[in-house]
Amino acid sequence: MKAAIYARVSKEEEVLENQLQGLRQFCAERSYEVYREFAEKITGTGKERRPAFEEMMEDAQKKKFDILVV
């Protein structure tokens, strides 16, 4: 099964890599093939664009992966 990983942090003190490590481990334990990791660090509460999220949604619509792990 192909999995996409999506990780996002919104505060400077949060560490994106910590989240990614846990998601990678989750996939490995279930023998999911990681199709791609989508990750972004967005700070503030404004309506900023989330490019990684937008790319992930495009790939989802094209059925490039089976499941999304967040």
N, CA, C and O of each residue as an XYZ file, in Angstrom:
280
protein
N       0.845     -1.170      0.000
C       0.000      0.000      0.000
C       0.891      1.234      0.000
O       1.840      1.320      0.780
N       0.593      2.174     -0.860
C       1.360      3.416     -0.952
C       0.776      4.460     -0.021
O      -0.422      4.742     -0.045
N       1.653      5.031      0.806
C       1.214      6.044      1.764
C       1.914      7.370      1.494
O       3.100      7.408      1.166
N       1.170      8.439      1.634
C       1.736      9.780      1.629
C       1.774     10.239      3.085
O       0.869      9.950      3.868
N       2.819     10.945      3.423
C       2.962     11.492      4.770
C       2.769     12.993      4.693
O       3.343     13.657      3.830
N       1.950     13.534      5.607
C       1.787     14.989      5.690
C       2.076     15.423      7.119
O       1.472     14.928      8.071
N       3.004     16.351      7.248
C       3.363     16.878      8.559
C       3.421     18.395      8.474
O       3.842     18.968      7.469
N       2.987     19.027      9.555
C       2.995     20.491      9.586
C       3.147     20.952     11.024
O       2.549     20.385     11.938
N       3.937     21.965     11.211
C       4.033     22.607     12.518
C       3.675     24.073     12.350
O       3.882     24.661     11.288
N       3.141     24.648     13.404
C       2.686     26.033     13.307
C       3.380     26.963     14.296
O       3.149     28.172     14.282
N       4.225     26.405     15.150
C       4.934     27.230     16.126
C       6.427     27.028     15.966
O       6.883     25.933     15.638
N       7.185     28.086     16.197
C       8.638     28.023     16.058
C       9.263     26.931     16.924
O      10.234     26.298     16.510
N       8.716     26.703     18.126
C       9.326     25.736     19.034
C       9.007     24.280     18.676
O       9.603     23.366     19.246
N       8.100     24.056     17.763
C       7.783     22.698     17.337
C       8.843     22.211     16.341
O       9.376     22.987     15.547
N       9.131     20.920     16.403
C      10.168     20.345     15.543
C       9.518     19.414     14.523
O       8.956     18.378     14.876
N       9.604     19.795     13.278
C       8.985     19.031     12.197
C       9.563     17.623     12.103
O       8.821     16.668     11.876
N      10.859     17.484     12.272
C      11.505     16.183     12.132
C      10.982     15.170     13.151
O      10.902     13.981     12.843
N      10.627     15.613     14.350
C      10.054     14.693     15.345
C       8.772     14.063     14.819
O       8.557     12.860     14.967
N       7.938     14.866     14.216
C       6.686     14.380     13.657
C       6.950     13.401     12.510
O       6.333     12.339     12.428
N       7.871     13.774     11.635
C       8.179     12.922     10.486
C       8.730     11.565     10.918
O       8.374     10.543     10.332
N       9.585     11.541     11.925
C      10.137     10.269     12.393
C       9.034      9.329     12.870
O       9.053      8.139     12.557
N       8.091      9.852     13.612
C       6.982      9.030     14.083
C       6.121      8.511     12.953
O       5.683      7.361     12.981
N       5.875      9.340     11.964
C       5.060      8.928     10.820
C       5.784      7.896      9.964
O       5.166      6.956      9.464
N       7.084      8.068      9.797
C       7.879      7.079      9.056
C       7.854      5.726      9.772
O       7.714      4.680      9.137
N       7.989      5.760     11.079
C       7.972      4.522     11.857
C       6.610      3.846     11.736
O       6.531      2.629     11.574
N       5.546      4.630     11.815
C       4.194      4.101     11.672
C       4.056      3.356     10.345
O       3.503      2.257     10.299
N       4.558      3.954      9.275
C       4.474      3.328      7.951
C       5.329      2.065      7.883
O       4.895      1.046      7.346
N       6.529      2.134      8.421
C       7.428      0.976      8.383
C       6.833     -0.211      9.131
O       6.929     -1.349      8.670
N       6.223      0.046     10.273
C       5.626     -1.032     11.068
C       4.481     -1.730     10.340
O       4.158     -2.880     10.635
N       3.885     -1.045      9.411
C       2.760     -1.611      8.658
C       3.134     -1.994      7.235
O       2.275     -2.368      6.437
N       4.421     -1.898      6.924
C       4.949     -2.220      5.589
C       4.334     -1.355      4.494
O       4.157     -1.813      3.365
N       4.009     -0.110      4.823
C       3.525      0.822      3.806
C       4.718      1.366      3.033
O       5.745      1.702      3.623
N       4.586      1.449      1.740
C       5.590      2.104      0.906
C       5.324      3.607      0.990
O       4.217      4.057      0.696
N       6.319      4.374      1.385
C       6.123      5.830      1.469
C       6.297      6.410      0.077
O       7.394      6.413     -0.481
N       5.210      6.892     -0.464
C       5.211      7.509     -1.792
C       5.962      8.832     -1.755
O       6.832      9.091     -2.587
N       5.614      9.667     -0.778
C       6.212     11.000     -0.681
C       5.880     11.607      0.674
O       4.847     11.310      1.273
N       6.773     12.456      1.137
C       6.523     13.214      2.366
C       6.191     14.657      1.982
O       6.917     15.295      1.220
N       5.105     15.142      2.513
C       4.701     16.531      2.327
C       4.838     17.197      3.691
O       4.155     16.813      4.641
N       5.702     18.179      3.794
C       5.951     18.788      5.101
C       6.121     20.294      4.944
O       6.714     20.781      3.982
N       5.584     21.007      5.918
C       5.764     22.451      5.904
C       5.712     23.026      7.308
O       5.059     22.500      8.210
N       6.424     24.118      7.449
C       6.458     24.836      8.711
C       5.786     26.182      8.458
O       6.329     27.040      7.763
N       4.616     26.349      9.022
C       3.843     27.571      8.858
C       3.695     28.205     10.229
O       3.234     27.559     11.170
N       4.081     29.448     10.343
C       3.906     30.142     11.611
C       2.847     31.215     11.464
O       2.611     31.721     10.367
N       2.213     31.560     12.567
C       1.169     32.573     12.543
C      -0.195     31.973     12.297
O      -0.322     30.781     12.017
N      -1.194     32.789     12.401
C      -2.562     32.295     12.255
C      -3.254     32.851     11.013
O      -4.450     32.631     10.822
N      -2.528     33.553     10.185
C      -3.125     34.135      8.980
C      -3.514     33.076      7.972
O      -3.273     31.888      8.185
N      -4.104     33.496      6.892
C      -4.538     32.575      5.841
C      -3.436     32.419      4.802
O      -3.622     32.717      3.622
N      -2.291     31.946      5.265
C      -1.172     31.748      4.364
C      -1.428     30.542      3.480
O      -2.200     29.647      3.824
N      -0.768     30.537      2.342
C      -0.837     29.357      1.480
C      -0.092     28.219      2.150
O       0.851     28.433      2.911
N      -0.518     27.049      1.865
C       0.158     25.843      2.343
C       0.523     25.010      1.119
O      -0.210     24.096      0.741
N       1.665     25.334      0.499
C       2.041     24.680     -0.762
C       2.132     23.159     -0.676
O       1.686     22.464     -1.589
N       2.696     22.637      0.399
C       2.817     21.177      0.517
C       1.437     20.535      0.592
O       1.205     19.486     -0.009
N       0.523     21.160      1.326
C      -0.844     20.642      1.423
C      -1.512     20.658      0.047
O      -2.179     19.697     -0.336
N      -1.329     21.748     -0.687
C      -1.932     21.853     -2.020
C      -1.377     20.787     -2.970
O      -2.131     20.180     -3.731
N      -0.051     20.558     -2.927
C       0.553     19.510     -3.754
C       0.021     18.137     -3.361
O      -0.266     17.303     -4.219
N      -0.106     17.909     -2.052
C      -0.610     16.632     -1.574
C      -2.041     16.395     -2.074
O      -2.379     15.289     -2.495
N      -2.864     17.421     -2.026
C      -4.239     17.287     -2.503
C      -4.291     17.005     -4.005
O      -5.130     16.226     -4.458
N      -3.417     17.621     -4.764
C      -3.357     17.353     -6.214
C      -2.987     15.889     -6.469
O      -3.604     15.223     -7.300
N      -1.976     15.396     -5.749
C      -1.579     14.004     -5.916
C      -2.683     13.050     -5.460
O      -2.861     11.983     -6.047
N      -3.413     13.425     -4.429
C      -4.528     12.592     -3.961
C      -5.596     12.492     -5.049
O      -6.132     11.414     -5.306
N      -5.896     13.603     -5.675
C      -6.900     13.593     -6.744
C      -6.454     12.736     -7.925
O      -7.282     12.145     -8.618
N      -5.156     12.672     -8.148
C      -4.609     11.860     -9.237
C      -4.382     10.412     -8.806
O      -3.882      9.596     -9.581
N      -4.755     10.102     -7.557
C      -4.652      8.748     -7.003
C      -3.217      8.214     -7.045
O      -2.984      7.055     -7.392
N      -2.275      9.062     -6.693
C      -0.870      8.652     -6.680
C      -0.502      7.885     -5.416
O       0.578      7.297     -5.349
N      -1.368      7.879     -4.425
C      -1.146      7.113     -3.209
C      -2.481      6.593     -2.702
O      -3.543      7.088     -3.080
N      -2.407      5.580     -1.833
C      -3.620      4.926     -1.343
C      -4.141      5.512     -0.035
O      -5.349      5.637      0.165
N      -3.213      5.870      0.852
C      -3.619      6.392      2.151
C      -2.761      7.597      2.517
O      -1.661      7.784      1.996
N      -3.290      8.399      3.418
C      -2.580      9.561      3.930
C      -2.337      9.360      5.408
O      -3.265      9.054      6.157
N      -1.093      9.530      5.838
C      -0.724      9.389      7.235
C      -0.361     10.773      7.750
O       0.514     11.444      7.202
N      -1.054     11.195      8.824
C      -0.792     12.532      9.391
C      -0.563     12.441     10.887
O      -0.328     13.458     11.539
